[in-house]
Amino acid sequence: MLVSHQITLEKAAELLEMDVEKLVFILDLLEIDYSFLDEEETRLEKEAVEKLLEQFKK
């Protein structure tokens, strides 16, 4: 559910009754990809970064 963005990292940790930091550690150990942002949020963040980089080039 976390990987498919049906629940947040915080909610997943709550359901598993563990700290967010522990869950992140376990996910990293298991090499499970997850994102704090959904696809649309990721796209918007990428666009914002690209705009900033263009401004720095000027």
All heavy atoms as TSV, in Angstrom:
chain	resi	resn	atom	element	x	y	z
A	1	MET	N	N	0.823	-1.193	0.000
A	1	MET	CA	C	0.000	0.000	0.000
A	1	MET	C	C	0.867	1.257	0.000
A	1	MET	O	O	0.522	2.235	-0.647
A	1	MET	CB	C	-0.947	-0.016	1.195
A	1	MET	CG	C	-2.020	-1.090	1.105
A	1	MET	SD	S	-3.110	-1.149	2.553
A	1	MET	CE	C	-4.108	0.277	2.229
A	2	LEU	N	N	1.968	1.210	0.690
A	2	LEU	CA	C	2.876	2.351	0.734
A	2	LEU	C	C	3.476	2.614	-0.639
A	2	LEU	O	O	3.480	3.747	-1.117
A	2	LEU	CB	C	3.986	2.107	1.758
A	2	LEU	CG	C	5.097	3.147	1.829
A	2	LEU	CD1	C	4.543	4.494	2.282
A	2	LEU	CD2	C	6.191	2.669	2.767
A	3	VAL	N	N	3.966	1.573	-1.273
A	3	VAL	CA	C	4.616	1.713	-2.577
A	3	VAL	C	C	3.637	2.225	-3.626
A	3	VAL	O	O	3.998	3.009	-4.490
A	3	VAL	CB	C	5.253	0.367	-3.010
A	3	VAL	CG1	C	5.803	0.448	-4.418
A	3	VAL	CG2	C	6.345	-0.032	-2.032
A	4	SER	N	N	2.380	1.833	-3.537
A	4	SER	CA	C	1.378	2.267	-4.511
A	4	SER	C	C	0.701	3.573	-4.095
A	4	SER	O	O	-0.281	3.979	-4.704
A	4	SER	CB	C	0.337	1.178	-4.725
A	4	SER	OG	O	-0.385	0.942	-3.525
A	5	HIS	N	N	1.220	4.220	-3.074
A	5	HIS	CA	C	0.742	5.522	-2.590
A	5	HIS	C	C	-0.699	5.492	-2.054
A	5	HIS	O	O	-1.389	6.490	-2.071
A	5	HIS	CB	C	0.857	6.592	-3.682
A	5	HIS	CG	C	2.237	6.771	-4.185
A	5	HIS	ND1	N	3.198	7.434	-3.466
A	5	HIS	CD2	C	2.831	6.346	-5.320
A	5	HIS	CE1	C	4.321	7.419	-4.152
A	5	HIS	NE2	N	4.134	6.767	-5.267
A	6	GLN	N	N	-1.115	4.354	-1.568
A	6	GLN	CA	C	-2.447	4.269	-0.976
A	6	GLN	C	C	-2.440	4.768	0.465
A	6	GLN	O	O	-3.469	5.184	0.977
A	6	GLN	CB	C	-2.966	2.829	-1.045
A	6	GLN	CG	C	-3.188	2.352	-2.454
A	6	GLN	CD	C	-3.635	0.916	-2.500
A	6	GLN	OE1	O	-4.159	0.393	-1.518
A	6	GLN	NE2	N	-3.426	0.262	-3.618
A	7	ILE	N	N	-1.270	4.697	1.104
A	7	ILE	CA	C	-1.107	5.222	2.451
A	7	ILE	C	C	0.230	5.957	2.521
A	7	ILE	O	O	1.118	5.726	1.711
A	7	ILE	CB	C	-1.161	4.119	3.541
A	7	ILE	CG1	C	-0.042	3.087	3.345
A	7	ILE	CG2	C	-2.526	3.464	3.599
A	7	ILE	CD1	C	0.063	2.074	4.460
A	8	THR	N	N	0.358	6.814	3.507
A	8	THR	CA	C	1.602	7.561	3.696
A	8	THR	C	C	2.604	6.719	4.483
A	8	THR	O	O	2.251	5.704	5.100
A	8	THR	CB	C	1.348	8.858	4.483
A	8	THR	OG1	O	0.883	8.512	5.798
A	8	THR	CG2	C	0.342	9.752	3.785
A	9	LEU	N	N	3.838	7.170	4.466
A	9	LEU	CA	C	4.880	6.508	5.248
A	9	LEU	C	C	4.509	6.530	6.728
A	9	LEU	O	O	4.680	5.530	7.435
A	9	LEU	CB	C	6.217	7.206	5.014
A	9	LEU	CG	C	7.441	6.572	5.622
A	9	LEU	CD1	C	7.707	5.202	5.007
A	9	LEU	CD2	C	8.647	7.469	5.449
A	10	GLU	N	N	3.990	7.646	7.180
A	10	GLU	CA	C	3.591	7.768	8.581
A	10	GLU	C	C	2.483	6.784	8.940
A	10	GLU	O	O	2.513	6.156	9.996
A	10	GLU	CB	C	3.140	9.200	8.889
A	10	GLU	CG	C	4.260	10.210	8.876
A	10	GLU	CD	C	4.661	10.674	7.479
A	10	GLU	OE1	O	3.958	10.343	6.490
A	10	GLU	OE2	O	5.692	11.355	7.372
A	11	LYS	N	N	1.504	6.636	8.043
A	11	LYS	CA	C	0.400	5.712	8.298
A	11	LYS	C	C	0.899	4.271	8.291
A	11	LYS	O	O	0.485	3.460	9.130
A	11	LYS	CB	C	-0.706	5.900	7.260
A	11	LYS	CG	C	-1.939	5.082	7.543
A	11	LYS	CD	C	-2.594	5.496	8.848
A	11	LYS	CE	C	-3.867	4.738	9.092
A	11	LYS	NZ	N	-4.488	5.078	10.370
A	12	ALA	N	N	1.806	3.944	7.364
A	12	ALA	CA	C	2.368	2.591	7.320
A	12	ALA	C	C	3.095	2.279	8.620
A	12	ALA	O	O	2.931	1.195	9.182
A	12	ALA	CB	C	3.310	2.457	6.129
A	13	ALA	N	N	3.886	3.229	9.104
A	13	ALA	CA	C	4.598	3.029	10.366
A	13	ALA	C	C	3.617	2.847	11.517
A	13	ALA	O	O	3.807	1.989	12.377
A	13	ALA	CB	C	5.526	4.201	10.635
A	14	GLU	N	N	2.562	3.645	11.511
A	14	GLU	CA	C	1.539	3.528	12.564
A	14	GLU	C	C	0.890	2.151	12.533
A	14	GLU	O	O	0.735	1.507	13.574
A	14	GLU	CB	C	0.480	4.608	12.356
A	14	GLU	CG	C	-0.659	4.560	13.347
A	14	GLU	CD	C	-1.760	5.564	13.020
A	14	GLU	OE1	O	-1.455	6.625	12.450
A	14	GLU	OE2	O	-2.928	5.256	13.333
A	15	LEU	N	N	0.525	1.674	11.347
A	15	LEU	CA	C	-0.104	0.362	11.226
A	15	LEU	C	C	0.818	-0.763	11.669
A	15	LEU	O	O	0.372	-1.767	12.221
A	15	LEU	CB	C	-0.563	0.124	9.783
A	15	LEU	CG	C	-1.723	0.987	9.296
A	15	LEU	CD1	C	-1.932	0.819	7.807
A	15	LEU	CD2	C	-2.993	0.655	10.060
A	16	LEU	N	N	2.116	-0.571	11.434
A	16	LEU	CA	C	3.102	-1.575	11.827
A	16	LEU	C	C	3.587	-1.391	13.260
A	16	LEU	O	O	4.412	-2.169	13.750
A	16	LEU	CB	C	4.296	-1.532	10.870
A	16	LEU	CG	C	3.987	-1.968	9.440
A	16	LEU	CD1	C	5.136	-1.609	8.518
A	16	LEU	CD2	C	3.704	-3.466	9.399
A	17	GLU	N	N	3.088	-0.336	13.902
A	17	GLU	CA	C	3.455	-0.016	15.284
A	17	GLU	C	C	4.963	0.138	15.452
A	17	GLU	O	O	5.585	-0.470	16.325
A	17	GLU	CB	C	2.890	-1.054	16.254
A	17	GLU	CG	C	1.373	-1.112	16.240
A	17	GLU	CD	C	0.790	-2.152	17.180
A	17	GLU	OE1	O	1.559	-2.920	17.801
A	17	GLU	OE2	O	-0.444	-2.191	17.296
A	18	MET	N	N	5.548	0.965	14.567
A	18	MET	CA	C	6.984	1.247	14.664
A	18	MET	C	C	7.242	2.697	14.283
A	18	MET	O	O	6.398	3.351	13.706
A	18	MET	CB	C	7.805	0.298	13.794
A	18	MET	CG	C	7.587	0.430	12.315
A	18	MET	SD	S	8.716	-0.590	11.306
A	18	MET	CE	C	8.463	-2.204	11.942
A	19	ASP	N	N	8.424	3.172	14.667
A	19	ASP	CA	C	8.824	4.524	14.314
A	19	ASP	C	C	9.043	4.627	12.812
A	19	ASP	O	O	9.451	3.655	12.166
A	19	ASP	CB	C	10.128	4.909	15.008
A	19	ASP	CG	C	10.006	4.953	16.515
A	19	ASP	OD1	O	8.897	5.263	17.005
A	19	ASP	OD2	O	11.010	4.681	17.194
A	20	VAL	N	N	8.810	5.815	12.270
A	20	VAL	CA	C	9.030	6.053	10.845
A	20	VAL	C	C	10.479	5.751	10.484
A	20	VAL	O	O	10.763	5.134	9.450
A	20	VAL	CB	C	8.652	7.504	10.461
A	20	VAL	CG1	C	9.066	7.820	9.031
A	20	VAL	CG2	C	7.167	7.747	10.650
A	21	GLU	N	N	11.407	6.148	11.356
A	21	GLU	CA	C	12.823	5.922	11.085
A	21	GLU	C	C	13.141	4.437	10.957
A	21	GLU	O	O	13.923	4.023	10.101
A	21	GLU	CB	C	13.695	6.552	12.188
A	21	GLU	CG	C	13.633	8.058	12.241
A	21	GLU	CD	C	12.398	8.585	12.984
A	21	GLU	OE1	O	11.725	7.824	13.713
A	21	GLU	OE2	O	12.102	9.773	12.807
A	22	LYS	N	N	12.540	3.614	11.809
A	22	LYS	CA	C	12.759	2.167	11.739
A	22	LYS	C	C	12.192	1.610	10.440
A	22	LYS	O	O	12.810	0.759	9.794
A	22	LYS	CB	C	12.112	1.457	12.925
A	22	LYS	CG	C	12.854	1.615	14.213
A	22	LYS	CD	C	12.167	0.825	15.312
A	22	LYS	CE	C	12.868	1.033	16.642
A	22	LYS	NZ	N	12.189	0.295	17.716
A	23	LEU	N	N	11.012	2.077	10.051
A	23	LEU	CA	C	10.393	1.606	8.814
A	23	LEU	C	C	11.248	1.975	7.616
A	23	LEU	O	O	11.492	1.145	6.737
A	23	LEU	CB	C	8.980	2.166	8.664
A	23	LEU	CG	C	8.246	1.773	7.383
A	23	LEU	CD1	C	8.167	0.261	7.216
A	23	LEU	CD2	C	6.857	2.397	7.358
A	24	VAL	N	N	11.735	3.201	7.583
A	24	VAL	CA	C	12.607	3.636	6.486
A	24	VAL	C	C	13.859	2.757	6.441
A	24	VAL	O	O	14.290	2.326	5.368
A	24	VAL	CB	C	12.974	5.129	6.643
A	24	VAL	CG1	C	14.091	5.521	5.694
A	24	VAL	CG2	C	11.748	5.994	6.413
A	25	PHE	N	N	14.436	2.481	7.595
A	25	PHE	CA	C	15.625	1.634	7.673
A	25	PHE	C	C	15.337	0.248	7.096
A	25	PHE	O	O	16.110	-0.274	6.281
A	25	PHE	CB	C	16.097	1.525	9.128
A	25	PHE	CG	C	17.302	0.667	9.324
A	25	PHE	CD1	C	18.560	1.122	8.961
A	25	PHE	CD2	C	17.182	-0.599	9.859
A	25	PHE	CE1	C	19.687	0.330	9.135
A	25	PHE	CE2	C	18.294	-1.403	10.045
A	25	PHE	CZ	C	19.546	-0.934	9.684
A	26	ILE	N	N	14.230	-0.342	7.483
A	26	ILE	CA	C	13.858	-1.679	7.002
A	26	ILE	C	C	13.597	-1.661	5.499
A	26	ILE	O	O	14.044	-2.546	4.765
A	26	ILE	CB	C	12.637	-2.220	7.775
A	26	ILE	CG1	C	13.043	-2.518	9.223
A	26	ILE	CG2	C	12.061	-3.464	7.100
A	26	ILE	CD1	C	11.889	-2.816	10.145
A	27	LEU	N	N	12.872	-0.651	5.037
A	27	LEU	CA	C	12.595	-0.547	3.599
A	27	LEU	C	C	13.887	-0.434	2.803
A	27	LEU	O	O	14.028	-1.054	1.740
A	27	LEU	CB	C	11.686	0.653	3.313
A	27	LEU	CG	C	10.248	0.543	3.821
A	27	LEU	CD1	C	9.528	1.871	3.655
A	27	LEU	CD2	C	9.499	-0.577	3.131
A	28	ASP	N	N	14.821	0.346	3.319
A	28	ASP	CA	C	16.115	0.485	2.649
A	28	ASP	C	C	16.888	-0.839	2.650
A	28	ASP	O	O	17.482	-1.215	1.642
A	28	ASP	CB	C	16.950	1.589	3.281
A	28	ASP	CG	C	16.430	2.976	2.968
A	28	ASP	OD1	O	15.658	3.130	1.985
A	28	ASP	OD2	O	16.790	3.921	3.693
A	29	LEU	N	N	16.869	-1.539	3.775
A	29	LEU	CA	C	17.548	-2.839	3.844
A	29	LEU	C	C	16.958	-3.831	2.846
A	29	LEU	O	O	17.687	-4.619	2.235
A	29	LEU	CB	C	17.439	-3.432	5.247
A	29	LEU	CG	C	18.378	-2.916	6.315
A	29	LEU	CD1	C	18.077	-3.605	7.645
A	29	LEU	CD2	C	19.828	-3.148	5.931
A	30	LEU	N	N	15.652	-3.791	2.690
A	30	LEU	CA	C	14.966	-4.707	1.781
A	30	LEU	C	C	14.980	-4.206	0.334
A	30	LEU	O	O	14.455	-4.872	-0.553
A	30	LEU	CB	C	13.517	-4.926	2.243
A	30	LEU	CG	C	13.350	-5.602	3.596
A	30	LEU	CD1	C	11.883	-5.596	4.013
A	30	LEU	CD2	C	13.886	-7.024	3.538
A	31	GLU	N	N	15.594	-3.032	0.138
A	31	GLU	CA	C	15.676	-2.409	-1.182
A	31	GLU	C	C	14.294	-2.223	-1.815
A	31	GLU	O	O	14.098	-2.442	-3.012
A	31	GLU	CB	C	16.607	-3.200	-2.101
A	31	GLU	CG	C	18.031	-3.239	-1.595
A	31	GLU	CD	C	18.968	-4.013	-2.491
A	31	GLU	OE1	O	18.535	-4.536	-3.538
A	31	GLU	OE2	O	20.157	-4.096	-2.135
A	32	ILE	N	N	13.345	-1.806	-0.980
A	32	ILE	CA	C	11.990	-1.514	-1.452
A	32	ILE	C	C	11.925	-0.044	-1.806
A	32	ILE	O	O	12.198	0.821	-0.972
A	32	ILE	CB	C	10.937	-1.867	-0.375
A	32	ILE	CG1	C	10.961	-3.371	-0.112
A	32	ILE	CG2	C	9.555	-1.392	-0.802
A	32	ILE	CD1	C	10.057	-3.821	1.015
A	33	ASP	N	N	11.590	0.227	-3.068
A	33	ASP	CA	C	11.479	1.613	-3.517
A	33	ASP	C	C	10.164	2.208	-3.042
A	33	ASP	O	O	9.110	1.586	-3.154
A	33	ASP	CB	C	11.540	1.688	-5.046
A	33	ASP	CG	C	12.916	1.357	-5.575
A	33	ASP	OD1	O	13.904	1.679	-4.892
A	33	ASP	OD2	O	12.994	0.787	-6.677
A	34	TYR	N	N	10.230	3.380	-2.518
A	34	TYR	CA	C	9.055	4.115	-2.094
A	34	TYR	C	C	9.359	5.584	-2.284
A	34	TYR	O	O	10.505	5.978	-2.473
A	34	TYR	CB	C	8.704	3.822	-0.631
A	34	TYR	CG	C	9.788	4.268	0.312
A	34	TYR	CD1	C	9.727	5.514	0.915
A	34	TYR	CD2	C	10.882	3.464	0.585
A	34	TYR	CE1	C	10.742	5.947	1.767
A	34	TYR	CE2	C	11.894	3.880	1.420
A	34	TYR	CZ	C	11.815	5.117	2.006
A	34	TYR	OH	O	12.817	5.542	2.831
A	35	SER	N	N	8.339	6.380	-2.262
A	35	SER	CA	C	8.530	7.809	-2.449
A	35	SER	C	C	7.653	8.559	-1.468
A	35	SER	O	O	6.541	8.132	-1.156
A	35	SER	CB	C	8.164	8.205	-3.879
A	35	SER	OG	O	8.211	9.598	-4.025
A	36	PHE	N	N	8.170	9.689	-1.006
A	36	PHE	CA	C	7.366	10.530	-0.143
A	36	PHE	C	C	6.353	11.314	-0.977
A	36	PHE	O	O	5.392	11.835	-0.465
A	36	PHE	CB	C	8.247	11.519	0.629
A	36	PHE	CG	C	9.153	10.840	1.622
A	36	PHE	CD1	C	10.496	10.709	1.374
A	36	PHE	CD2	C	8.643	10.321	2.791
A	36	PHE	CE1	C	11.336	10.091	2.291
A	36	PHE	CE2	C	9.467	9.699	3.725
A	36	PHE	CZ	C	10.820	9.586	3.457
A	37	LEU	N	N	6.598	11.400	-2.286
A	37	LEU	CA	C	5.737	12.154	-3.194
A	37	LEU	C	C	5.060	11.198	-4.167
A	37	LEU	O	O	5.634	10.188	-4.547
A	37	LEU	CB	C	6.570	13.163	-4.002
A	37	LEU	CG	C	7.431	14.138	-3.226
A	37	LEU	CD1	C	8.270	14.962	-4.184
A	37	LEU	CD2	C	6.567	15.045	-2.368
A	38	ASP	N	N	3.852	11.553	-4.593
A	38	ASP	CA	C	3.238	10.763	-5.648
A	38	ASP	C	C	3.791	11.228	-6.994
A	38	ASP	O	O	4.611	12.144	-7.062
A	38	ASP	CB	C	1.716	10.825	-5.592
A	38	ASP	CG	C	1.143	12.218	-5.831
A	38	ASP	OD1	O	1.802	13.045	-6.492
A	38	ASP	OD2	O	0.015	12.460	-5.377
A	39	GLU	N	N	3.372	10.598	-8.076
A	39	GLU	CA	C	3.943	10.904	-9.388
A	39	GLU	C	C	3.738	12.361	-9.790
A	39	GLU	O	O	4.651	12.998	-10.319
A	39	GLU	CB	C	3.346	9.976	-10.442
A	39	GLU	CG	C	3.847	8.553	-10.335
A	39	GLU	CD	C	3.285	7.655	-11.409
A	39	GLU	OE1	O	3.031	8.128	-12.530
A	39	GLU	OE2	O	3.091	6.467	-11.115
A	40	GLU	N	N	2.566	12.900	-9.553
A	40	GLU	CA	C	2.288	14.293	-9.915
A	40	GLU	C	C	3.154	15.247	-9.099
A	40	GLU	O	O	3.714	16.211	-9.625
A	40	GLU	CB	C	0.804	14.615	-9.723
A	40	GLU	CG	C	0.429	16.051	-10.030
A	40	GLU	CD	C	0.597	16.448	-11.491
A	40	GLU	OE1	O	0.787	15.572	-12.355
A	40	GLU	OE2	O	0.552	17.656	-11.764
A	41	GLU	N	N	3.271	14.994	-7.807
A	41	GLU	CA	C	4.108	15.835	-6.955
A	41	GLU	C	C	5.571	15.754	-7.385
A	41	GLU	O	O	6.276	16.762	-7.397
A	41	GLU	CB	C	3.959	15.415	-5.494
A	41	GLU	CG	C	2.596	15.712	-4.912
A	41	GLU	CD	C	2.380	15.070	-3.553
A	41	GLU	OE1	O	2.880	13.953	-3.329
A	41	GLU	OE2	O	1.697	15.687	-2.733
A	42	THR	N	N	6.019	14.576	-7.764
A	42	THR	CA	C	7.388	14.402	-8.233
A	42	THR	C	C	7.622	15.206	-9.504
A	42	THR	O	O	8.647	15.877	-9.651
A	42	THR	CB	C	7.693	12.908	-8.485
A	42	THR	OG1	O	7.492	12.192	-7.265
A	42	THR	CG2	C	9.113	12.698	-8.974
A	43	ARG	N	N	6.672	15.160	-10.433
A	43	ARG	CA	C	6.786	15.912	-11.680
A	43	ARG	C	C	6.869	17.405	-11.401
A	43	ARG	O	O	7.709	18.118	-11.955
A	43	ARG	CB	C	5.603	15.612	-12.598
A	43	ARG	CG	C	5.690	16.293	-13.966
A	43	ARG	CD	C	4.434	16.079	-14.785
A	43	ARG	NE	N	3.258	16.691	-14.193
A	43	ARG	CZ	C	2.980	17.999	-14.235
A	43	ARG	NH1	N	3.820	18.838	-14.808
A	43	ARG	NH2	N	1.873	18.468	-13.688
A	44	LEU	N	N	6.015	17.896	-10.522
A	44	LEU	CA	C	6.009	19.317	-10.184
A	44	LEU	C	C	7.318	19.741	-9.528
A	44	LEU	O	O	7.855	20.814	-9.827
A	44	LEU	CB	C	4.821	19.650	-9.276
A	44	LEU	CG	C	3.441	19.529	-9.917
A	44	LEU	CD1	C	2.351	19.684	-8.863
A	44	LEU	CD2	C	3.268	20.538	-11.041
A	45	GLU	N	N	7.838	18.918	-8.627
A	45	GLU	CA	C	9.118	19.220	-7.976
A	45	GLU	C	C	10.251	19.260	-8.999
A	45	GLU	O	O	11.111	20.142	-8.957
A	45	GLU	CB	C	9.428	18.178	-6.896
A	45	GLU	CG	C	8.568	18.291	-5.666
A	45	GLU	CD	C	8.859	19.541	-4.863
A	45	GLU	OE1	O	10.040	19.908	-4.712
A	45	GLU	OE2	O	7.895	20.151	-4.387
A	46	LYS	N	N	10.252	18.305	-9.914
A	46	LYS	CA	C	11.286	18.261	-10.948
A	46	LYS	C	C	11.236	19.516	-11.816
A	46	LYS	O	O	12.269	20.109	-12.115
A	46	LYS	CB	C	11.109	17.016	-11.808
A	46	LYS	CG	C	12.169	16.849	-12.851
A	46	LYS	CD	C	11.967	15.589	-13.655
A	46	LYS	CE	C	13.011	15.493	-14.756
A	46	LYS	NZ	N	12.774	14.377	-15.648
A	47	GLU	N	N	10.035	19.926	-12.203
A	47	GLU	CA	C	9.886	21.140	-13.009
A	47	GLU	C	C	10.392	22.366	-12.253
A	47	GLU	O	O	11.064	23.221	-12.826
A	47	GLU	CB	C	8.427	21.338	-13.416
A	47	GLU	CG	C	7.951	20.367	-14.465
A	47	GLU	CD	C	6.471	20.517	-14.779
A	47	GLU	OE1	O	5.797	21.425	-14.223
A	47	GLU	OE2	O	5.974	19.710	-15.581
A	48	ALA	N	N	10.103	22.446	-10.971
A	48	ALA	CA	C	10.551	23.583	-10.165
A	48	ALA	C	C	12.073	23.616	-10.083
A	48	ALA	O	O	12.688	24.683	-10.203
A	48	ALA	CB	C	9.933	23.510	-8.764
A	49	VAL	N	N	12.699	22.479	-9.911
A	49	VAL	CA	C	14.158	22.407	-9.847
A	49	VAL	C	C	14.764	22.807	-11.182
A	49	VAL	O	O	15.751	23.556	-11.233
A	49	VAL	CB	C	14.625	20.996	-9.424
A	49	VAL	CG1	C	16.124	20.826	-9.624
A	49	VAL	CG2	C	14.242	20.713	-7.986
A	50	GLU	N	N	14.186	22.331	-12.269
A	50	GLU	CA	C	14.697	22.676	-13.597
A	50	GLU	C	C	14.608	24.183	-13.847
A	50	GLU	O	O	15.537	24.776	-14.408
A	50	GLU	CB	C	13.941	21.902	-14.672
A	50	GLU	CG	C	14.300	20.418	-14.689
A	50	GLU	CD	C	13.404	19.590	-15.584
A	50	GLU	OE1	O	12.392	20.101	-16.117
A	50	GLU	OE2	O	13.718	18.393	-15.763
A	51	LYS	N	N	13.528	24.822	-13.414
A	51	LYS	CA	C	13.386	26.266	-13.563
A	51	LYS	C	C	14.455	27.003	-12.761
A	51	LYS	O	O	15.050	27.972	-13.237
A	51	LYS	CB	C	12.003	26.727	-13.120
A	51	LYS	CG	C	10.911	26.394	-14.098
A	51	LYS	CD	C	9.558	26.858	-13.605
A	51	LYS	CE	C	8.450	26.428	-14.540
A	51	LYS	NZ	N	7.125	26.794	-14.043
A	52	LEU	N	N	14.716	26.534	-11.543
A	52	LEU	CA	C	15.756	27.158	-10.721
A	52	LEU	C	C	17.126	27.019	-11.358
A	52	LEU	O	O	17.910	27.976	-11.378
A	52	LEU	CB	C	15.777	26.528	-9.320
A	52	LEU	CG	C	14.742	27.009	-8.333
A	52	LEU	CD1	C	14.804	26.170	-7.061
A	52	LEU	CD2	C	14.959	28.473	-8.008
A	53	LEU	N	N	17.409	25.868	-11.894
A	53	LEU	CA	C	18.701	25.647	-12.537
A	53	LEU	C	C	18.870	26.560	-13.748
A	53	LEU	O	O	19.960	27.084	-13.979
A	53	LEU	CB	C	18.863	24.180	-12.947
A	53	LEU	CG	C	19.037	23.194	-11.805
A	53	LEU	CD1	C	19.047	21.757	-12.339
A	53	LEU	CD2	C	20.312	23.474	-11.031
A	54	GLU	N	N	17.809	26.758	-14.501
A	54	GLU	CA	C	17.861	27.667	-15.649
A	54	GLU	C	C	18.144	29.100	-15.200
A	54	GLU	O	O	18.895	29.814	-15.838
A	54	GLU	CB	C	16.560	27.605	-16.445
A	54	GLU	CG	C	16.408	26.361	-17.281
A	54	GLU	CD	C	17.514	26.209	-18.316
A	54	GLU	OE1	O	17.873	27.198	-18.969
A	54	GLU	OE2	O	18.018	25.074	-18.451
A	55	GLN	N	N	17.558	29.502	-14.082
A	55	GLN	CA	C	17.788	30.844	-13.555
A	55	GLN	C	C	19.238	31.036	-13.124
A	55	GLN	O	O	19.810	32.098	-13.305
A	55	GLN	CB	C	16.845	31.138	-12.385
A	55	GLN	CG	C	15.407	31.307	-12.806
A	55	GLN	CD	C	14.478	31.511	-11.612
A	55	GLN	OE1	O	14.908	31.473	-10.468
A	55	GLN	NE2	N	13.204	31.732	-11.895
A	56	PHE	N	N	19.845	30.004	-12.558
A	56	PHE	CA	C	21.240	30.092	-12.124
A	56	PHE	C	C	22.198	30.162	-13.302
A	56	PHE	O	O	23.287	30.701	-13.191
A	56	PHE	CB	C	21.617	28.910	-11.232
A	56	PHE	CG	C	21.070	29.024	-9.830
A	56	PHE	CD1	C	20.248	28.042	-9.316
A	56	PHE	CD2	C	21.403	30.100	-9.031
A	56	PHE	CE1	C	19.748	28.141	-8.029
A	56	PHE	CE2	C	20.908	30.215	-7.736
A	56	PHE	CZ	C	20.073	29.231	-7.239
A	57	LYS	N	N	21.797	29.616	-14.440
A	57	LYS	CA	C	22.649	29.643	-15.627
A	57	LYS	C	C	22.730	31.036	-16.236
A	57	LYS	O	O	23.665	31.336	-16.949
A	57	LYS	CB	C	22.114	28.664	-16.676
A	57	LYS	CG	C	22.319	27.214	-16.306
A	57	LYS	CD	C	21.782	26.294	-17.379
A	57	LYS	CE	C	21.948	24.841	-17.009
A	57	LYS	NZ	N	21.385	23.959	-18.038
A	58	LYS	N	N	21.733	31.889	-15.944
A	58	LYS	CA	C	21.683	33.236	-16.541
A	58	LYS	C	C	22.645	34.185	-15.884
A	58	LYS	O	O	23.092	34.189	-14.870
A	58	LYS	CB	C	20.271	33.797	-16.460
A	58	LYS	CG	C	19.313	33.003	-17.325
A	58	LYS	CD	C	17.925	33.567	-17.198
A	58	LYS	CE	C	16.981	32.767	-18.078
A	58	LYS	NZ	N	15.619	33.216	-17.990
